[in-house]
Amino acid sequence: MSTTLPARQDATPPPDDDDARHHFIAQRRWWAALLAVVVGSFSVLIWMGVDINDNKPPIPTQVVSTDGEVLVNEGDVLAGQQVWQSIGGHQIGSVWGHGSYVAPDWTADWLHREAVHVQSSYVQERGLPGYDAASPEDKGAIDAHVVTAFRTNTYDPSTGTITISPARAAAYEANAAHYADVFMNGNVDMAIPAGTIDDPEAMRKMNAFFFWGSWAASTETEPGDATYLRNWPHEPLVDNVPNAPNILWSIISFIVLLMGIAGMVWYHSHHPEDEVTKRPPSNDPLLGYESTPSQKATLKYFFVVGALFVLQIAVGIITAHYGVEGGALYGIPIDQILPYAVARTWHTQLGILWIATAWLATGLYVGPAVGGFEPKFQRLGVNVLFGALIVVVAGSMAGQWLSITGKMGYGTPMNWWLGTTGMEYLDLARLWQIGLFIGLFLWFFLMFRSMWPAVRRAKGGRAAPTANAPLAGGSQRTLIIMLLISCFAIASFFGAAFGMGRDSHLSILEYWRWWVVHLWVEGFFEVFATVVIAFLFARLGLVRPRMATTATLAATTIFLLGGIIGTGHHLYFSGGSDAVMAWSATFSALEVVPLALMGFEAFRNLKILRVSEWVAGYKWAIYFFISVSFWNMLGAGVFGFLINPPISLFYVKGLNLTPLHAHTALFGVYGMLGIGLMLFCVRSLMPGREWNDWPLKLGFWAMNGGLLAMALLSLLPLGLAQAWASMNEGLWYARSPEFLYDPVLTVLRWMRTPGDTIFAVGALSIGLFMVGLLTGHALKDRGPHTVPGSTEAEPRSTDHADATN
């Protein structure tokens, strides 16, 4: 494909163009601010990693009792961690508050059981019939004895040995027998099938790992200081309560949030300029554009997106249902074929994969339309990348099933390389991580080679569209550069996954995991989303390009100001010092600031929908962008800050307020955005074709309504009830079957069903629409349509063969 290049322009705006000069200066300032934010923030985040590495709880070579009994041998703790990871890890209960929510948090549960057992032994030593029968003086002495036994640090750095009392050793044996029964014989209330572990030696090692996690949670780093996990979880029996820095930095985070919102309101009030154009094009600028071969090849990506999306919803319904029936689906015993840990692993993984695929396809579509150039072998590259994605998805899902069901053994190198890492949202085994990483850089290479000609043509700052480059940045070179930078960030930051090793300490595993989950998924995906929406609206002539560019730079800078360092709010209780909490709490509050004002974004998108009659062709894509603003404000903003301050997370970490935030933020923001981008690109690939869009209408309202119902009728009230239980009794109780199977809470868990059902109807409706594009049933037959490559209209044929071009 050839392109006539426009004449090169001056490096600075014309002297008489005051508006252009104003935005040119503003963009330079925002670029400087963005660079300072990125460099400074990553410096702090890397320092956090050093701090966590220096302060992480030590792994003992031995755990012995004072009477000489050896409970844990060298290597048992790490080997037990690997066993836990190989059977699902985070997807089968949680450790240190990270993981799934049906089974207990093994840290809090082990700690409580051990503390109760030790307390009972001290009661017996005093010859009392029971703790409740003891006098206040005896209770005080017993309580003090328990606290001293747990919080005193007996780790000897010279030998690597932890020494515990005979009472704790007896409690260890009792807990080990209990957990062996749970994992080897199964527990329906915890959705753990019989035979989850059938090797006694593997079970022994996993018990050692559970004990160590609990020991780190209850042992002071220095006499009188907080524990290695900053006193988390809440457990009154061992005096695990919030420490002073937790409360102080929570208060400061509230102040920072209010100051940030006030600053944003002031900024908006003093910069009332409206991005939305008052002179939109008379017709869709993409009419008459003929898609390139590589762009046509992206269409199959979107059909796979629809299939993965529907599959994710299906396994999500099964996963949620395990919370009320344990091992069955409406009475059908499916846990031996599809254990809860497998279903939840697939559910979380598919969510990221289908959203990422939608965004990759969007980029591959946008590239040639920006550069005006179809590079040699571009279509082949698109097809190779598609095949690689299919292999990664299918191979990783098969490996996860084989690993979690024990077919690969327990804690073996094969589990790590081909099965699962057991780390939530990063469950892909190492081989599939490598494949995805290579695929992401192939995607960036394809993006770069197709878009770079537009950057070269726009050295004067303007990239005027041509017949072969209809998406050339809305006349703004900066947006093209930002889009390429965001693509490079998406490709490169997945590489943080390789910071995790099979033999890594749990604190280090968590640190690098959140680099990927927070920075990759919640961070640079957000940057890509902000840039690509501004980019598409600018080229369609619906927003003023210079203003959109400046606003996008500002939004990216403000978002990353809180987002990078804010990664640490996941790490308050993962082995770092109070300084990690201070930085994380302060900047995590800033994350919420731009989200609190997302109403401005929604209002702008509504205005865009009304600027011209032809924009109605993009109606449902824009509606999904509007829903992104709503869920950004509610799911990421309100529900996110509900759990972000240290004092809040101390009590609610690992409770249902976390999936409340996760579902409404991950799907509400990135899922809705992925669907919106998919519809935008499919619309652009079929210019002039009128859609039979009733499935889209049903899908939009059902998915948004179902997600809201799921959140408000089940996850929010259930999470608040658990928070109350955690504050009053301890985290162990809030996650226990005794509490969760209370009749009222059982009803609350069942109340997910209406929202899930409505949501599933919406998802199937979107899938039905995509199938309709293949068969032609989603296209209306009446009226003229535009032939690709021409702006002339001809009568509509009843032949839908071109629907899949």
TORVEXVEX-578210 format. One line per 10 residues: number of its first residue (from 1); their letters; for each residue x, y, z of C-alpha. Coordinates in steps of 0.05 Angstrom, whole numbers, plus 5000, padded with zeros to 4 digits. Each point is the difference from the previous one (the first is absolute). Example, Ala and Ser with C-alpha at 12.3 -4.5 7.8 and 13.67 -1.06 7.14 Angstrom:
// TORVEXVEX-578210
1 = AS = 5246 4910 5156  5027 5069 4987
// end
This chain:
// TORVEXVEX-578210
1 = MSTTLPARQD = 5000 5000 5000  5029 5067 4981  4988 5067 5033  5012 5072 4978  5038 5033 5056  4979 5071 5020  5052 5055 5001  5041 5005 5064  4978 5055 5048  5036 5045 5048
11 = ATPPPDDDDA = 5021 4971 5068  4960 5053 5037  4930 5027 4988  4992 5062 4958  5011 5064 5040  4930 5025 4987  4967 4936 5022  4990 5018 5074  4957 4938 5015  5051 4954 4969
21 = RHHFIAQRRW = 5057 5034 5037  4962 4994 5066  4989 4926 4992  5072 4989 4975  5027 5032 5064  4950 4962 5044  5020 4934 4967  5073 5012 5013  4985 5014 5073  4958 4937 5007
31 = WAALLAVVVG = 5054 4958 4966  5050 5026 5051  4951 4985 5056  4987 4930 4973  5075 4985 4996  5011 5024 5071  4941 4959 5026  5023 4936 4966  5073 5006 5021  4984 5022 5071
41 = SFSVLIWMGV = 4944 4950 5011  5039 4940 4974  5059 5020 5044  4954 4996 5061  4968 4934 4977  5068 4968 4989  5021 5025 5069  4938 4965 5028  5024 4935 4970  5068 5009 5034
51 = DINDNKPPIP = 4965 5015 5066  4955 4939 4995  5060 4956 4983  5038 5027 5061  4942 4992 5048  4965 4938 4975  4988 4944 5051  5058 4950 5001  4989 4929 4977  5026 4952 5053
61 = TQVVSTDGEV = 5044 4941 4988  4966 4965 5059  4942 5009 5048  5011 4964 5066  4967 4998 5067  5036 5014 5065  4998 4926 5017  5037 4982 4936  4943 4979 4952  5015 5019 4928
71 = LVNEGDVLAG = 4937 5024 4965  5028 5031 4936  5063 4980 4963  5044 5041 4954  4966 5014 4933  4930 4980 5025  4971 5070 5000  5020 5017 4928  4981 4930 4976  4932 5008 5035
81 = QQVWQSIGGH = 4990 5067 4965  5013 4966 4934  4949 4945 5016  4949 5053 5018  5013 5037 4934  4995 4936 4959  4929 4984 5026  4975 5070 4983  5033 5043 5053  4959 5064 5004
91 = QIGSVWGHGS = 4941 4966 4968  4989 4953 5059  4990 5044 5060  5051 5055 5014  5067 5011 5033  5018 5068 5030  4931 5023 4976  5013 4989 4926  4958 4950 4963  4929 4972 4996
101 = YVAPDWTADW = 4944 5008 5049  4962 4934 5007  5052 4962 5042  5033 5033 5061  5060 5045 5000  5050 4947 5021  5043 5052 5037  4944 5026 5043  4969 4931 5009  5065 4966 5021
111 = LHREAVHVQS = 5016 5057 5047  4933 4998 5035  4999 4924 5007  5070 5000 5028  4985 5057 5049  4937 4965 5025  5038 4935 5010  5056 5035 5038  4949 5038 5042  4966 4934 5018
121 = SYVQERGLPG = 5066 4969 5021  5013 5059 5047  4930 4993 5029  5014 4926 5014  5067 5016 5032  4962 5043 5051  4951 4943 5013  4940 5040 4975  4939 4967 4968  5001 5051 4943
131 = YDAASPEDKG = 5020 5071 4981  4930 5027 5011  5001 4973 5072  5065 5036 5016  5002 5061 5045  5018 5068 4970  5070 4993 5031  5010 4931 4969  4974 5024 4933  5049 5058 5001
141 = AIDAHVVTAF = 5058 4954 5016  4980 4950 4946  4990 5055 4948  5068 5030 5015  5032 4931 4996  4969 4987 4931  5021 5069 4973  5071 4990 5025  5005 4930 4971  4980 5024 4930
151 = RTNTYDPSTG = 5030 5070 4994  5069 4984 5029  5049 4991 4943  5041 4937 5012  5032 4997 4931  5075 4990 5005  5034 5031 4939  5065 4962 5013  4966 4931 4994  4936 5018 4963
161 = TITISPARAA = 4960 4965 5055  4933 5020 5029  4988 4973 5070  4929 4993 5027  4969 4974 5064  4973 4929 5009  4930 5030 5002  5010 5031 4931  5031 4936 4975  4938 4961 5021
171 = AYEANAAHYA = 4957 5053 4966  5042 4991 4937  4986 4926 4999  4926 5011 5011  4996 5051 4943  5040 4954 4954  4950 4944 5012  4941 5047 4987  5028 5026 4934  5019 4930 4977
181 = DVFMNGNVDM = 4927 4981 5010  4977 5061 4961  5045 4991 4939  5003 4924 4998  4928 4983 5017  4968 5063 4974  4954 5053 5030  4936 5018 4964  4990 5066 5038  5068 5022 4976
191 = AIPAGTIDDP = 4990 4975 4928  5061 4954 5008  4988 4932 4969  5027 4935 5029  5069 4983 4974  5022 5072 4989  5065 4974 5029  5010 4925 5005  5074 5000 5019  5013 5003 5076
201 = EAMRKMNAFF = 5070 5027 4990  4974 5057 4956  4948 5014 5053  5052 5002 5055  5040 5052 4961  4940 5043 4986  4983 5000 5074  5070 5026 5013  4986 5057 4951  4934 5017 5033
211 = FWGSWAASTE = 5033 5001 5069  5055 5047 4975  4949 5048 4969  4964 5002 5067  5066 5008 5039  5018 5061 4957  4931 5030 5015  5007 4993 5076  5074 5009 5014  5029 5069 5016
221 = TEPGDATYLR = 5060 5023 4959  5029 5033 5062  4975 4999 5072  4941 5047 5005  4996 5011 4925  4947 4976 4951  5003 4930 4970  5032 4985 4933  4932 5012 4968  4987 5064 5039
231 = NWPHEPLVDN = 4953 4964 5049  4955 4973 4945  4953 4961 5005  4955 5026 5055  5004 4947 5055  4985 5024 5071  5028 4936 5032  5071 5019 4980  4990 5076 5003  5001 5009 4925
241 = VPNAPNILWS = 4967 5069 4996  5015 5061 4956  5065 5035 5019  5008 5075 5005  5030 5011 4930  4941 4963 4970  4951 5049 5032  5043 5062 4986  5010 4987 4926  4927 4982 4991
251 = IISFIVLLMG = 4981 5069 5027  5052 5033 4955  4973 4961 4940  4930 5029 5012  5030 5071 5003  5039 4989 4936  4937 4974 4965  4960 5062 5020  5056 5047 4980  5008 4963 4933
261 = IAGMVWYHSH = 4926 5004 4984  5000 5074 5018  5059 5011 4954  4966 4964 4943  4936 5040 5009  5041 5064 4999  5036 4977 4937  4935 4985 4964  4969 5066 5021  5060 5040 4974
271 = HPEDEVTKRP = 5007 4960 4936  4928 4997 4974  5021 4988 4928  4957 4948 4966  5036 4946 4960  4937 4983 4960  5001 5033 4932  4946 5049 4978  5013 4985 4926  4998 4925 4990
281 = PSNDPLLGYE = 5010 4969 4931  4938 4995 4958  5012 4926 4988  5038 4943 5033  5074 5013 4982  5010 4925 4993  4949 4993 4944  5035 4978 4938  5061 4973 5036  5018 4930 4976
291 = STPSQKATLK = 5027 4956 5054  5069 4971 4989  5012 4924 5001  5030 5002 5070  4941 5040 5026  4951 4950 4971  5040 4946 5034  4986 5032 5068  4926 4985 4994  5010 4928 5024
301 = YFFVVGALFV = 5032 5027 5063  4935 5033 5019  4961 4936 4989  5049 4964 5046  4990 5056 5050  4926 4986 4999  5012 4925 5010  5049 5010 5058  4953 5051 5031  4941 4951 5000
311 = LQIAVGIITA = 5045 4945 5027  5024 5045 5056  4929 5015 5020  4982 4926 5000  5057 4979 5046  4987 5062 5042  4929 4977 5013  5027 4932 5020  5052 5032 5045  4949 5044 5035
321 = HYGVEGGALY = 4954 4940 5009  5053 4961 5037  4991 5052 5055  4930 4974 5016  5003 4926 4981  5073 4985 5012  5011 4941 4954  4940 5002 4954  4963 5040 4947  4925 4996 5017
331 = GIPIDQILPY = 5011 4931 5028  5046 4974 4945  5067 4979 5031  5051 5032 4954  5057 5013 5048  5038 4936 4980  5000 5022 4927  5004 5076 5009  5024 5018 5070  4987 5069 5027
341 = AVARTWHTQL = 5074 5018 4995  5000 4984 4925  4936 5038 4986  5024 5062 5037  5069 4996 4967  4967 4999 4931  4951 5055 5020  5054 5049 5021  5048 4982 4944  4948 5004 4944
351 = GILWIATAWL = 4978 5068 5025  5069 5029 4988  5012 4961 4935  4936 5020 4964  5007 5073 5020  5073 5000 4979  4982 4966 4934  4947 5054 4985  5052 5054 5012  5053 4965 4959
361 = ATGLYVGPAV = 4952 4994 4942  4981 5074 5007  5073 5018 4995  5011 4956 4939  4940 5032 4966  5021 5071 5017  5074 4992 4977  4993 4999 4924  4944 5052 5002  5047 5047 5036
371 = GGFEPKFQRL = 5063 4988 4960  4965 4995 4933  5046 4942 4985  4991 4924 4998  5070 4973 5016  5023 4938 4965  4977 4936 5036  4956 5041 5048  4941 4953 4988  5045 4940 5012
381 = GVNVLFGALI = 5023 5031 5066  4928 5011 5021  4982 4928 4985  5062 4972 5035  4984 5041 5062  4928 4974 4998  5025 4928 4998  5048 5013 5057  4943 5029 5043  4957 4938 4987
391 = VVVAGSMAGQ = 5058 4955 5021  5012 5040 5064  4927 4999 5019  4987 4927 4985  5068 4975 5027  4996 5039 5064  4928 4978 5015  5018 4927 4989  5063 5006 5042  4962 5033 5057
401 = WLSITGKMGY = 4949 4944 5002  5054 4946 5000  5040 5035 5055  4942 5016 5047  4971 4931 4995  5067 4969 5019  5016 4969 4932  5069 5034 5000  5017 4982 5072  5007 5052 5055
411 = GTPMNWWLGT = 5049 5058 4999  5042 4972 4942  5037 5041 4948  4948 4975 4950  4945 5034 5040  5038 5066 4996  5019 4995 4926  4937 4970 4970  4946 5001 5054  4988 5061 5043
421 = TGMEYLDLAR = 5038 5050 5042  4942 5001 5049  5004 5076 5004  4933 5034 4988  4993 5037 4932  5070 4974 4982  4982 4926 5000  5033 4988 4933  5057 4950 5007  5069 5025 4981
431 = LWQIGLFIGL = 5000 4970 4929  4934 5036 4984  5026 5064 5032  5059 4998 4953  4954 4988 4941  4955 5058 5019  5060 5046 5011  5027 4984 4931  4931 5010 4970  4993 5068 5032
441 = FLWFFLMFRS = 5065 5024 4970  4980 4971 4933  4937 5042 5007  5040 5062 5016  5046 4987 4941  4939 4995 4954  4972 5064 5030  5065 5039 4995  5016 4982 4927  4930 5018 4977
451 = MWPAVRRAKG = 4994 5066 5039  5070 5028 4996  4990 5030 4930  4948 5047 5030  5049 5023 5053  5052 5014 4945  4949 5039 4960  4982 5041 5061  5066 5029 5022  4968 5068 5000
461 = GRAAPTANAP = 4950 4977 5053  4942 4988 4952  4981 4935 4967  4947 5016 4950  4959 4940 4978  5006 4974 4929  4958 4954 4958  5043 4942 5023  5008 5025 5072  4930 5018 5023
471 = LAGGSQRTLI = 5018 4993 5074  5064 5042 4998  4994 5027 5069  4948 5054 4991  5058 5045 4976  5040 4988 5064  5068 4966 5000  5000 4998 5076  4941 4953 5003  5035 4951 4953
481 = IMLLISCFAI = 5062 5001 5043  4960 4991 5064  4964 4941 4968  5066 4967 4982  5028 5013 5069  4939 4969 5033  5006 4939 4953  5073 4992 5020  4982 5005 5073  4946 4946 4993
491 = ASFFGAAFGM = 5050 4954 4966  5059 5013 5047  4966 5004 5068  4974 4929 4995  5074 4983 5006  4994 5014 5075  4970 4931 5004  5071 4972 4991  5019 5032 5067  4962 4941 5030
501 = GRDSHLSILE = 5039 4936 5004  4981 4930 5020  5044 5007 5062  4981 5072 5017  4981 5022 5070  4925 5013 5006  5012 5074 5014  5039 5006 4935  4948 4961 4962  4947 5049 5023
511 = YWRWWVVHLW = 5042 5060 4984  5011 4981 4927  4930 4972 4992  4971 5068 5016  5047 5033 4951  4963 4960 4947  4930 5003 5028  5000 5073 5022  5050 5033 4952  4985 4958 4939
521 = VEGFFEVFAT = 4926 4987 5007  4978 5060 5042  5055 5048 4978  5023 4998 4928  4936 4968 4974  4967 5064 5027  5051 5043 4964  4988 4963 4935  4925 5007 5009  5005 5075 5013
531 = VVIAFLFARL = 5044 5011 4939  4963 4955 4951  4931 5030 5016  5027 5071 4992  5035 4977 4937  4938 4971 4967  4955 5057 5019  5051 5051 4975  5005 4968 4932  4925 4994 4993
541 = GLVRPRMATT = 4998 5075 5010  4958 4994 5063  5050 5034 5047  5049 5056 4987  5068 4966 4988  5046 5049 5036  4955 5002 5062  4991 4925 5000  5076 4991 4997  5013 5047 5058
551 = ATLAATTIFL = 4943 4970 5041  5027 4929 4986  5070 5019 5023  4971 5032 5063  4955 4941 5015  5058 4950 4991  5046 5041 5045  4947 5007 5055  4981 4927 4997  5072 4974 5003
561 = LGGIIGTGHH = 5016 5049 5057  4958 4957 5046  4999 4936 4962  5074 4980 5000  5016 5010 5073  4928 4981 5017  5019 4929 4980  5025 4994 5071  4930 5000 5030  5000 4926 4982
571 = LYFSGGSDAV = 5064 4991 5040  4982 5032 5068  5002 4931 5033  5050 4961 4957  5065 5008 5039  5020 5073 4991  5011 5054 5052  4953 5056 5022  5034 5045 4949  4971 4958 4944
581 = MAWSATFSAL = 4931 5011 5031  5012 5075 5005  5018 5010 4927  4947 4951 4975  4942 5028 5040  5015 5072 4980  5006 4989 4926  4946 4947 4997  4952 5054 5022  5021 5041 4940
591 = EVVPLALMGF = 4979 4943 4955  4928 5014 5018  5003 5075 4985  4991 4997 4924  4950 4943 5007  4956 5041 5046  4989 5050 4943  4984 4950 4945  4932 5033 4992  5034 5052 4956
601 = EAFRNLKILR = 5025 4944 4954  4931 4969 4995  4968 5067 4985  5051 5013 4945  4985 4933 4968  4925 5015 5002  5013 5065 4964  5042 4964 4948  4941 4954 4986  4957 5060 4982
611 = VSEWVAGYKW = 5046 5042 4957  4979 4970 4933  4950 4951 4972  5053 4953 4971  5030 4989 5069  4941 4955 5015  5037 4945 4962  5049 4999 5059  4944 5006 5051  5011 4936 5038
621 = AIYFFISVSF = 5076 5006 5001  4992 5069 5031  4947 4974 5049  5051 4949 5024  5051 5056 5008  4949 5038 5042  4991 4938 5044  5075 4998 5008  4997 5069 5032  4944 4977 5047
631 = WNMLGAGVFG = 5037 4938 5023  5066 5038 5006  4965 5046 5049  4961 4947 5039  5041 4936 4993  5071 5027 4998  4987 5064 5039  4948 4989 5054  5007 4925 5010  5076 5005 4991
641 = FLINPPISLF = 5009 5052 5054  4953 4960 5044  5057 4949 5009  5063 5041 4984  5016 5037 5066  5044 4958 5047  4949 5000 5056  4945 4975 4954  5043 4947 4966  5024 4975 5067
651 = YVKGLNLTPL = 4929 4975 5015  4972 4985 4930  5060 4972 4963  4978 4932 4971  4925 5014 5010  4946 5010 4947  5011 5075 4996  5062 4982 4959  4962 4963 4945  4949 5056 5003
661 = HAHTALFGVY = 5055 5047 4978  5032 4949 4953  4936 4984 4961  4976 5072 4994  5069 5028 4983  5031 4945 4958  4938 4982 4959  4962 5065 5010  5059 5041 4973  5044 4955 4957
671 = GMLGIGLMLF = 4947 4951 4980  4951 5053 4977  5056 5037 4966  5023 4937 4964  4929 4990 4973  4996 5074 4981  5066 4996 4962  4978 4936 4966  4935 5031 4976  5037 5063 4977
681 = CVRSLMPGRE = 5049 4960 4958  4947 4953 4971  4958 5061 4983  5060 5031 4965  5014 4936 4961  4929 5003 4972  4991 5074 4983  4930 5018 4980  4968 4934 5020  4940 5009 5044
691 = WNDWPLKLGF = 4996 4952 5060  4941 4963 5026  5021 5021 5070  4947 4974 5047  5048 4948 5028  5048 5056 5017  4946 5039 5036  4981 4939 5040  5073 4982 5013  5018 5070 5023
701 = WAMNGGLLAM = 4944 5008 5050  5001 4928 5025  5074 4999 5013  5001 5067 5035  4936 4985 5039  5023 4929 5017  5068 5025 5025  4967 5053 5043  4951 4949 5028  5056 4951 5016
711 = ALLSLLPLGL = 5038 5056 5036  4943 5031 5040  4957 4938 5015  5055 4952 5019  5074 5020 5001  4991 5067 5037  4954 4976 5056  5038 4935 5007  5066 5037 5004  4974 5049 5051
721 = AQAWASMNEG = 4973 4943 5043  5068 4967 4997  5034 5065 5017  4957 5005 5063  5019 4928 5019  5073 5014 4987  5000 5062 5045  4963 4965 5056  5029 4929 4999  5059 4998 4952
731 = LWYARSPEFL = 5013 4986 4927  4997 4925 5012  4927 5004 5020  4980 5044 4941  5027 4947 4953  4977 4939 5039  4945 4952 4976  4966 5011 5068  4989 5073 4982  4990 4995 4924
741 = YDPVLTVLRW = 4947 4946 5005  4957 5041 5046  4929 4999 4969  5000 5075 4987  5069 4999 4967  4981 4939 4959  4942 5040 4972  5049 5057 4984  5045 4952 4962  4940 4973 4961
751 = MRTPGDTIFA = 4982 5072 4983  5058 5000 4951  4958 4955 4956  4952 5053 4973  5056 5048 4982  5043 4944 4971  4941 4976 4958  4984 5069 4973  5073 5012 4986  5006 4933 4964
761 = VGALSIGLFM = 4941 5017 4956  5035 5065 4980  5065 4963 4985  4964 4948 4957  4964 5056 4964  5067 5033 4982  5025 4932 4977  4936 4991 4958  5012 5067 4967  5072 4980 4981
771 = VGLLTGHALK = 4975 4935 4971  4948 5040 4963  5055 5041 4967  5029 4935 4972  4933 4975 4974  4973 5068 4979  4941 4998 5048  5029 5059 5039  4998 5044 4937  4938 5035 4973
781 = DRGPHTVPGS = 4984 4987 4927  4963 5064 4985  5031 5065 4975  5065 5017 4965  5069 4984 5025  5069 5024 4984  5047 4957 4960  5069 4994 5033  5049 5043 4961  4947 5047 4976
791 = TEAEPRSTDH = 4956 5055 5028  4944 4984 4952  4939 4963 5025  4965 4943 4964  4936 4961 5015  5007 4949 5056  5006 4929 4977  4970 4943 5040  5067 4964 4993  5037 5006 5066
801 = ADATN = 5064 4969 4975  5038 5065 5011  4982 5001 5074  5063 4963 5018  5049 5038 4954
// end
